[in-house]
Amino acid sequence: MQQPDRPSHQPQQLRPQRSLVGNFLALAVSRGVQTVSGFFVLLAVARVLPVEDFGRYASVSALAGAVAALTYFGIQQVMIRAMVCDRSGAALVVGRAVVLRLSLAVVAGLALAVAGYFSDYGAAMYLALGLAFGLEVCRSFSMLGCAVFQAHERMGYEPPLSVISGLAAMILVGLALWGGYGVPGVLAGLLAAASLNMGLVWRVAGGRLTRPSFALDWPGLRAMFLASSVVGLGVFFQQNLFRAGALSLTWWAGLAAVADFQAPHEFLLKLEILPQALMLAVFPALARLAPVDANRAERLYRLIFRHTLQGMALPTILLAFYAEPACVLLFGEKYAGAAPVMRILALSLAPLALDMLVNNLLVAIGRQRYALYYAAAALVLAFGINALVTPRAGAVGAAWVALGSYGWLLLFSSRFAARHGYACRPFGALVRVACAGGACLGACFLLGHVPIVGALAGSFVYVAVMVALKGIGRQDLAELRAVRQARPEAGKDRATCP
């Protein structure tokens, strides 16, 4: 007898999953492409636009991003966690996630329109604000589609899509700058590239992995909203903490100060894309292991924590030491005064990367509510201290506040993780970083008059000392390969998921 066709909303049979290493490499390539295109856009805009125009670009981007952060709302993490624990309801879970994100995007758009109206923006700034918000919404939905890749642990789909959208962004922004269309032209080019990426991502996610089911399921939608709201408020506060400096300088210092702060700040945030790729690859494994094998999840967490700390220490040292030539090389002579900001913010690279890991862990073990508390406190303190500091100290004051805020996040997230049996135990890694970092600084000091040669020599010395101290070993690689992304059977372990 002929079997009936499978309903279109059911998840398709997947190919065998990659190892954690394979998924990380795929995400690293994808995030590497995004980094290259992002650097091109940042450096081109900073070099071509006048300083005040770059300040306007940074200001509207920060305001639109601050409001659009509401759309993230922790939906991705909750969706992934639900899908890795029970594949049978994947289509309904994805459909709920899309509906929630769309609803939040509408609310955020209305809020931004009101904020722009009361900010007395002229027509050009209002247009730029709308374009910036559209860009953020497209990115938000693209990330939701990529979360479907994560849930199925098939991150290999991302790199080719990133290449296409990255090339589109560079071409369109380059044409906008060449044609003299200014801030609106740059944002329109980025919006077009982001729309293309969103369409391609969902074509793959819905066509090859899980097609969303939009069947009415109010209890399920309400349950997802309540579960994601705890994560979402924490994400909202953390995302806006990244924008606190630019917004504070807009209100209390001026557009030139915004440019001096945001140029190095955005550059350093883009460097976090590679550790973010690692965290995205690790999260499904942590979410799957934590309910059933806490010891193995803890070993994986400590391993990633140690290598993230050791890896992010090198760019911290190099950018802090060579801050002035780096600013001139990257952004041009007009940003030479941003070197102190670069030097201070470089110290935040490791805390930011490590906090991403610990936050993913807290979500995986169902303790995401903690992020809501300490991130909210950090955001309030950041704006409060900036109100006192930025009118006098400008961009440098905002940089110190940002560094303190990011350190605060890591301090509290790691403390709450340790309370639930996930202590990071970084002493050994810190000793190796101190030894290798000291040797790296020595090489940079000796070759300080030739920055590029000094940076290459310092990197070589750092890696050599780290290898000699067994900071990277075969046992670590074997542990990563052992964490296979096996797909749980339908319904299996559903009751044990947080």
C-alpha positions as CSV (number, residue, x, y, z in Angstrom):
1,M,0.0,0.0,0.0
2,Q,1.2,3.4,-0.8
3,Q,2.2,5.4,2.3
4,P,0.6,8.8,2.8
5,D,2.7,11.8,2.3
6,R,4.3,13.1,5.4
7,P,2.8,16.5,6.5
8,S,4.9,19.4,5.4
9,H,5.3,20.7,8.9
10,Q,7.1,17.7,10.2
11,P,10.9,17.9,10.6
12,Q,12.8,16.3,7.8
13,Q,15.3,13.4,8.4
14,L,18.7,14.8,9.0
15,R,22.1,13.8,7.8
16,P,24.5,12.7,10.5
17,Q,25.6,15.5,12.7
18,R,29.1,16.8,12.7
19,S,31.4,16.8,15.8
20,L,31.6,19.9,17.9
21,V,34.9,20.6,16.1
22,G,33.3,20.4,12.7
23,N,30.4,22.7,13.7
24,F,32.8,25.2,15.3
25,L,34.9,25.3,12.1
26,A,31.8,25.9,10.0
27,L,30.7,28.7,12.3
28,A,34.2,30.1,12.5
29,V,34.3,30.3,8.7
30,S,30.9,32.0,8.6
31,R,31.8,34.4,11.4
32,G,35.1,35.1,9.7
33,V,33.4,36.1,6.5
34,Q,31.0,38.3,8.6
35,T,34.1,39.8,10.3
36,V,35.8,40.7,7.0
37,S,32.7,42.3,5.6
38,G,31.9,44.1,8.8
39,F,35.5,45.4,9.0
40,F,35.2,46.6,5.5
41,V,32.0,48.5,6.2
42,L,33.3,50.0,9.4
43,L,36.6,51.1,8.1
44,A,35.2,52.4,4.8
45,V,32.5,54.4,6.6
46,A,34.9,55.8,9.2
47,R,37.4,56.8,6.6
48,V,35.1,58.3,3.9
49,L,32.4,60.0,6.0
50,P,33.3,63.1,8.0
51,V,33.7,62.6,11.7
52,E,30.3,64.1,12.6
53,D,28.5,62.0,9.9
54,F,30.1,58.9,11.3
55,G,28.9,60.0,14.7
56,R,25.3,60.3,13.3
57,Y,25.7,56.8,11.8
58,A,26.8,55.4,15.1
59,S,24.1,57.3,17.0
60,V,21.1,56.2,14.9
61,S,22.5,52.6,14.8
62,A,22.8,52.6,18.6
63,L,19.3,53.9,19.1
64,A,17.7,51.5,16.6
65,G,19.7,48.6,18.0
66,A,18.8,49.5,21.6
67,V,15.1,49.3,20.7
68,A,15.4,46.3,18.3
69,A,17.1,44.3,21.1
70,L,13.6,43.7,22.4
71,T,13.0,41.4,19.4
72,Y,15.6,38.9,20.4
73,F,14.0,38.2,23.8
74,G,15.8,35.0,24.3
75,I,13.7,33.2,21.8
76,Q,16.6,31.6,20.0
77,Q,18.0,29.9,23.1
78,V,14.6,28.6,24.2
79,M,13.8,27.4,20.7
80,I,17.1,25.5,20.4
81,R,16.8,24.0,23.9
82,A,13.3,22.7,23.1
83,M,14.3,21.3,19.7
84,V,17.4,19.4,21.0
85,C,15.3,17.8,23.7
86,D,12.3,16.8,21.6
87,R,12.5,16.7,17.8
88,S,8.8,15.6,17.3
89,G,7.5,19.1,18.0
90,A,10.2,21.0,16.1
91,A,7.8,22.5,13.5
92,L,5.5,24.0,16.1
93,V,8.4,25.3,18.2
94,V,9.9,27.1,15.2
95,G,6.5,28.5,14.2
96,R,5.9,29.9,17.7
97,A,9.4,31.5,17.6
98,V,8.7,33.3,14.3
99,V,5.3,34.6,15.6
100,L,6.8,35.9,18.8
101,R,9.7,37.6,17.1
102,L,7.4,39.2,14.5
103,S,5.1,40.5,17.3
104,L,8.0,41.9,19.2
105,A,9.3,43.6,16.1
106,V,6.0,45.4,15.6
107,V,6.1,46.6,19.2
108,A,9.7,47.7,18.9
109,G,9.0,49.6,15.7
110,L,6.2,51.5,17.3
111,A,8.4,52.3,20.3
112,L,11.2,53.5,18.0
113,A,8.9,55.7,16.0
114,V,7.7,57.4,19.2
115,A,11.3,57.8,20.4
116,G,12.3,59.4,17.1
117,Y,9.4,61.7,17.1
118,F,10.2,63.1,20.6
119,S,13.9,63.4,19.7
120,D,13.0,66.1,17.2
121,Y,14.8,64.3,14.4
122,G,14.6,66.0,11.0
123,A,13.5,64.1,7.9
124,A,17.0,62.8,7.1
125,M,17.7,61.5,10.6
126,Y,14.2,60.0,10.8
127,L,14.9,58.2,7.5
128,A,18.2,56.9,8.7
129,L,16.6,55.7,11.9
130,G,14.0,53.8,10.0
131,L,16.6,52.2,7.8
132,A,18.7,51.2,10.8
133,F,15.7,49.6,12.5
134,G,14.9,47.6,9.3
135,L,18.5,46.4,9.2
136,E,18.3,45.3,12.8
137,V,15.0,43.4,12.3
138,C,16.4,41.6,9.2
139,R,19.5,40.6,11.3
140,S,17.2,39.4,14.1
141,F,15.2,37.1,11.8
142,S,18.4,35.8,10.1
143,M,19.7,34.9,13.5
144,L,16.5,33.0,14.3
145,G,16.9,31.1,11.0
146,C,20.5,30.3,11.9
147,A,19.3,29.1,15.3
148,V,17.4,26.4,13.4
149,F,20.8,25.3,12.0
150,Q,22.2,25.2,15.5
151,A,19.2,23.2,16.8
152,H,19.8,20.6,14.1
153,E,23.6,21.0,14.6
154,R,24.1,21.5,10.9
155,M,26.1,24.7,11.0
156,G,27.7,23.9,7.7
157,Y,24.9,25.7,5.9
158,E,26.0,29.1,7.2
159,P,29.4,29.8,5.4
160,P,28.1,30.0,1.8
161,L,25.2,32.2,2.9
162,S,27.6,34.5,4.8
163,V,29.8,34.8,1.8
164,I,26.9,35.9,-0.4
165,S,25.5,38.5,2.0
166,G,29.0,39.7,3.0
167,L,29.9,40.4,-0.6
168,A,26.5,42.1,-1.2
169,A,27.1,44.4,1.9
170,M,30.6,45.4,0.8
171,I,29.5,46.1,-2.8
172,L,26.4,48.1,-1.9
173,V,28.1,50.1,0.8
174,G,31.0,50.8,-1.5
175,L,28.6,52.1,-4.2
176,A,26.8,54.2,-1.6
177,L,30.0,55.8,-0.4
178,W,31.3,56.2,-4.0
179,G,28.1,57.9,-5.1
180,G,28.1,60.3,-2.1
181,Y,24.8,59.1,-0.6
182,G,26.1,59.5,3.0
183,V,24.6,57.9,6.0
184,P,21.2,57.0,4.4
185,G,22.9,55.4,1.5
186,V,25.2,53.3,3.7
187,L,22.2,52.1,5.8
188,A,20.1,51.3,2.7
189,G,22.9,49.2,1.3
190,L,23.3,47.3,4.6
191,L,19.5,46.8,4.7
192,A,19.4,45.3,1.2
193,A,22.2,42.9,2.0
194,A,20.6,41.9,5.3
195,S,17.3,41.3,3.5
196,L,19.0,39.0,1.0
197,N,20.7,37.1,3.8
198,M,17.4,36.7,5.7
199,G,15.7,35.3,2.6
200,L,18.4,32.8,1.9
201,V,18.7,31.6,5.5
202,W,15.0,30.9,5.8
203,R,14.9,29.3,2.4
204,V,17.4,26.7,3.7
205,A,16.1,26.5,7.3
206,G,12.5,26.0,6.2
207,G,13.1,24.0,3.1
208,R,15.7,21.6,4.3
209,L,15.5,21.3,8.0
210,T,12.2,22.3,9.7
211,R,9.4,24.1,8.0
212,P,7.6,26.3,10.6
213,S,4.0,25.2,11.5
214,F,1.8,28.2,12.3
215,A,-1.1,26.2,13.7
216,L,-2.8,28.0,16.5
217,D,-1.4,26.9,19.8
218,W,-2.0,29.6,22.4
219,P,-0.8,27.5,25.4
220,G,2.4,26.6,23.7
221,L,2.9,30.2,22.5
222,R,2.3,31.5,26.0
223,A,4.7,28.9,27.5
224,M,7.5,30.0,25.1
225,F,6.9,33.6,25.8
226,L,7.1,33.1,29.5
227,A,10.3,30.9,29.2
228,S,11.9,33.3,26.8
229,S,11.0,36.5,28.7
230,V,13.4,35.7,31.5
231,V,16.2,35.1,29.0
232,G,15.0,38.0,26.8
233,L,15.1,40.7,29.4
234,G,18.6,39.7,30.3
235,V,19.6,39.7,26.7
236,F,17.9,43.1,26.3
237,F,19.8,44.6,29.1
238,Q,23.1,43.1,28.0
239,Q,22.7,44.2,24.4
240,N,21.9,47.7,25.4
241,L,24.9,47.7,27.8
242,F,27.0,47.6,24.6
243,R,25.2,50.7,23.4
244,A,25.3,52.6,26.7
245,G,28.6,54.4,25.8
246,A,27.5,55.7,22.4
247,L,24.0,56.8,23.6
248,S,25.5,58.5,26.7
249,L,28.0,60.4,24.6
250,T,25.3,61.4,22.1
251,W,23.3,63.0,25.0
252,W,26.1,64.4,27.1
253,A,29.2,64.9,25.0
254,G,28.6,65.3,21.2
255,L,28.9,63.5,17.9
256,A,32.7,63.8,17.7
257,A,33.1,62.0,21.0
258,V,30.6,59.3,19.8
259,A,32.9,58.8,16.8
260,D,36.1,58.5,18.9
261,F,34.4,56.0,21.2
262,Q,32.4,53.9,18.7
263,A,35.0,53.4,16.0
264,P,37.3,51.3,18.3
265,H,34.4,49.9,20.3
266,E,32.6,48.5,17.2
267,F,35.9,47.2,15.9
268,L,36.6,45.3,19.1
269,L,33.0,44.0,19.2
270,K,33.5,42.6,15.7
271,L,36.5,40.7,17.0
272,E,34.1,38.8,19.3
273,I,32.5,37.1,16.3
274,L,34.9,34.2,16.4
275,P,34.5,33.4,20.1
276,Q,30.8,33.8,19.5
277,A,31.0,31.1,16.8
278,L,32.5,28.8,19.4
279,M,29.8,29.6,21.9
280,L,27.1,28.9,19.3
281,A,28.6,25.6,18.5
282,V,28.9,24.6,22.2
283,F,25.4,25.6,23.3
284,P,23.5,22.7,21.8
285,A,26.0,20.3,23.3
286,L,25.7,21.9,26.8
287,A,21.9,22.0,26.5
288,R,21.8,18.3,25.6
289,L,24.4,17.2,28.2
290,A,23.5,19.3,31.2
291,P,20.2,17.4,32.1
292,V,21.7,13.9,31.6
293,D,25.4,14.1,32.2
294,A,26.4,17.1,34.3
295,N,30.0,15.9,34.8
296,R,30.7,15.8,31.1
297,A,29.0,19.2,30.6
298,E,31.2,20.7,33.3
299,R,34.3,19.3,31.7
300,L,33.3,20.7,28.4
301,Y,32.6,24.1,30.0
302,R,35.9,24.3,31.7
303,L,37.8,23.3,28.6
304,I,36.1,26.0,26.5
305,F,36.6,28.6,29.3
306,R,40.3,27.8,29.5
307,H,40.9,28.1,25.8
308,T,38.8,31.2,25.3
309,L,40.8,32.9,28.0
310,Q,44.1,31.9,26.5
311,G,43.0,32.8,23.0
312,M,41.6,36.2,23.7
313,A,44.5,37.3,25.7
314,L,46.7,37.7,22.6
315,P,44.6,40.3,20.7
316,T,44.1,42.1,24.1
317,I,47.9,42.5,24.5
318,L,48.6,43.5,20.9
319,L,45.8,46.1,20.6
320,A,46.5,47.6,24.0
321,F,50.3,47.9,23.2
322,Y,49.8,49.2,19.6
323,A,46.6,51.2,20.2
324,E,47.8,54.4,18.4
325,P,49.2,52.9,15.2
326,A,46.2,50.5,15.1
327,C,43.7,53.5,15.2
328,V,45.6,55.4,12.5
329,L,46.0,52.3,10.3
330,L,42.4,51.3,10.7
331,F,40.4,54.5,10.8
332,G,42.9,57.2,9.5
333,E,44.7,60.1,11.0
334,K,41.6,61.8,12.1
335,Y,41.1,59.0,14.7
336,A,44.6,59.2,16.3
337,G,42.9,60.7,19.4
338,A,40.9,57.5,19.8
339,A,44.0,55.5,20.8
340,P,43.4,55.8,24.6
341,V,39.8,54.5,24.0
342,M,41.2,51.5,22.0
343,R,43.8,50.8,24.8
344,I,41.2,50.7,27.5
345,L,38.5,48.8,25.6
346,A,41.0,46.2,24.4
347,L,41.1,44.9,28.0
348,S,37.4,43.9,27.6
349,L,38.0,41.3,24.9
350,A,38.5,38.4,27.2
351,P,35.7,39.3,29.7
352,L,33.2,39.7,26.9
353,A,34.0,36.4,25.3
354,L,34.0,34.5,28.6
355,D,30.7,36.1,29.6
356,M,29.1,34.8,26.4
357,L,30.2,31.3,27.3
358,V,28.9,31.5,30.9
359,N,25.6,33.0,29.8
360,N,25.1,30.1,27.3
361,L,25.8,27.7,30.2
362,L,23.2,29.4,32.5
363,V,20.6,29.1,29.7
364,A,21.5,25.5,29.1
365,I,21.0,24.6,32.8
366,G,17.8,26.7,33.1
367,R,19.3,29.4,35.3
368,Q,19.0,32.2,32.9
369,R,17.0,34.4,35.4
370,Y,20.3,35.4,37.0
371,A,21.4,37.3,33.9
372,L,18.3,39.5,34.3
373,Y,19.4,40.7,37.7
374,Y,23.0,41.5,37.2
375,A,22.6,42.8,33.6
376,A,19.9,45.2,34.7
377,A,22.0,46.5,37.5
378,A,25.0,46.9,35.2
379,L,22.9,48.9,32.7
380,V,21.5,51.2,35.3
381,L,25.0,51.8,36.8
382,A,26.5,52.3,33.3
383,F,24.1,55.1,32.4
384,G,24.2,56.6,35.9
385,I,28.0,56.7,36.0
386,N,28.2,57.9,32.3
387,A,26.0,60.8,33.2
388,L,28.6,62.0,35.7
389,V,31.7,61.0,33.7
390,T,31.2,61.6,30.0
391,P,30.5,65.4,30.2
392,R,34.0,65.8,31.7
393,A,36.0,62.8,30.4
394,G,34.3,62.2,27.1
395,A,35.1,59.1,25.2
396,V,37.8,58.0,27.5
397,G,35.4,58.1,30.5
398,A,32.8,56.1,28.6
399,A,35.5,53.5,27.8
400,W,36.4,53.0,31.5
401,V,32.7,52.6,32.3
402,A,32.3,50.1,29.5
403,L,35.3,48.1,30.7
404,G,33.9,48.0,34.3
405,S,30.5,47.0,33.0
406,Y,31.8,44.1,31.1
407,G,33.9,42.9,34.0
408,W,30.8,43.1,36.2
409,L,28.9,40.8,33.8
410,L,31.6,38.2,33.9
411,L,32.1,38.4,37.7
412,F,28.4,37.7,38.5
413,S,27.7,35.2,35.7
414,S,30.7,33.0,36.7
415,R,29.7,33.3,40.3
416,F,26.2,32.0,39.7
417,A,27.5,29.3,37.4
418,A,29.8,28.1,40.2
419,R,26.9,28.0,42.7
420,H,25.3,25.4,40.5
421,G,28.4,23.2,40.1
422,Y,30.1,24.8,37.1
423,A,33.2,26.4,38.5
424,C,35.6,27.7,35.8
425,R,38.9,27.1,37.8
426,P,41.0,29.5,35.6
427,F,44.1,29.6,37.8
428,G,46.2,27.4,35.5
429,A,45.1,29.3,32.4
430,L,45.9,32.6,34.1
431,V,49.4,31.5,34.9
432,R,50.0,30.4,31.3
433,V,48.6,33.7,30.0
434,A,50.8,35.7,32.4
435,C,54.0,33.9,31.2
436,A,53.1,33.9,27.5
437,G,51.8,37.5,27.7
438,G,54.9,38.7,29.4
439,A,57.1,37.2,26.7
440,C,54.8,38.7,24.0
441,L,55.1,42.2,25.6
442,G,58.8,41.8,25.7
443,A,59.0,41.1,22.0
444,C,56.6,44.0,21.3
445,F,58.7,46.4,23.4
446,L,61.9,45.4,21.6
447,L,60.2,45.9,18.2
448,G,57.9,48.8,19.1
449,H,59.3,51.0,16.4
450,V,58.0,48.6,13.7
451,P,54.4,47.8,14.8
452,I,53.6,45.1,12.2
453,V,56.8,43.2,12.7
454,G,56.5,43.6,16.5
455,A,52.9,42.3,16.4
456,L,53.9,39.3,14.3
457,A,56.9,38.5,16.5
458,G,54.8,39.0,19.7
459,S,52.2,36.6,18.4
460,F,54.8,34.0,17.5
461,V,56.4,34.2,21.0
462,Y,53.0,34.0,22.7
463,V,51.9,30.9,20.8
464,A,55.3,29.3,21.3
465,V,55.3,29.8,25.1
466,M,51.7,28.7,25.3
467,V,52.4,25.5,23.5
468,A,55.5,24.9,25.6
469,L,53.4,25.3,28.8
470,K,50.9,22.8,27.4
471,G,48.1,25.3,27.0
472,I,47.0,23.3,24.0
473,G,47.1,19.5,24.2
474,R,46.0,16.4,22.3
475,Q,43.7,15.5,25.2
476,D,41.8,18.7,24.7
477,L,41.3,18.0,21.0
478,A,40.2,14.5,21.8
479,E,37.7,15.8,24.3
480,L,36.2,18.1,21.7
481,R,36.0,15.4,19.1
482,A,34.3,13.1,21.6
483,V,31.4,15.5,22.0
484,R,29.4,14.1,19.0
485,Q,26.3,15.9,18.1
486,A,24.0,12.9,18.3
487,R,20.4,13.7,17.9
488,P,18.1,12.6,20.7
489,E,15.2,10.4,19.8
490,A,11.8,12.0,19.6
491,G,10.6,12.7,23.1
492,K,13.7,11.4,24.8
493,D,14.8,13.4,27.9
494,R,12.0,15.8,27.3
495,A,11.0,15.7,31.0
496,T,14.6,16.4,32.1
497,C,15.1,19.5,30.0
498,P,15.2,22.8,32.0
